[in-house]
Amino acid sequence: MDNRYNRHNRRKYSLKVHIVLVTKYRKKLLKGSIADDVKQKIFDIANTHGYEIIAMETDKDHMHFLISYDTTDRVCDIVK
């Protein structure tokens, strides 16, 4: 069986989205413990909504996420 795809009610899918969140005016706010706190909060939100975070990287002024999600969800709702 191929585990790269999710199966649910006659659906077979593998949906992933790459999201980049940028701080306002590209201010370098994501340093040290602030970056760790933001990462933890995003992991908590993803777990409560059922999203799987495949990869997450932070820099001083932006964050990258690779998220796997279900077909019933929309990308705009994930970002919200």
N, C-alpha and C positions, 0 to 999 in steps of 0.2 A: 504494500500500500504506500502511496506517495504522500508524505506528510507535509509537503510544501503548500498544499491546498486545504482550505477549511470546507467542511461539508455540513449542510443544514437544509433540510426539507427540499430535496431535489436541486439544491444549488451547490455548485463547486466553485470556490472563489479564493483569490489571494489578493486582497486589496491593501495597498500600502500608500502612505502619503508622506512627503517630505515637507515639514513646516519649519520656517525660519521666523523667529520672533526677534525684533530689533528694539533696543531702547530708544526713547525719544531723543532726537538730535544726536544719536549715536554716542551718548555719554557713556563713559567707561564705568558702569555701576556694578557689573557682575564680577566682583573680586572676592576671593577668600571665602568666608563663611556665608556671604550673601548668595553666592552661586550655589553652594551646597543646600541652603535653605530653599531656594527656588526649585532646584532639582527634586528635592524631597516632596515639596508641595505638588509638583507636576506628577510625580509617581503616584502620590495618593489620589489625585484627581483621576488619573488614568485607571487605577485599580477600581475605583468606585463606579466608573462608567463602563468598564469592561474592555478597555483598549490595551493593546500590548505595545509597549515601547521597545522597539528593537535596538535603536541606538539613540544616544543623546550626548551632545557635545556643547560646551559653553565656551565663549570667548569673553572678552571684557565688555563688549557692547552688543552681542547677539547670542542666540541659542539655536541649535539645530536639533530636530527630532525626526526620527523615522518611526512611524506609527502604523501598526496593522489594525484594521477595523472591520466591522461587519457591513454587509450590504444594506442593512436597514438604516445605517447612520449616514449623515452627510458631512462633508468636510467643513462646511461653515459651522455646523453644530459642534464639531470637535474643537475647532479654534475658539469658539465661544466659551 
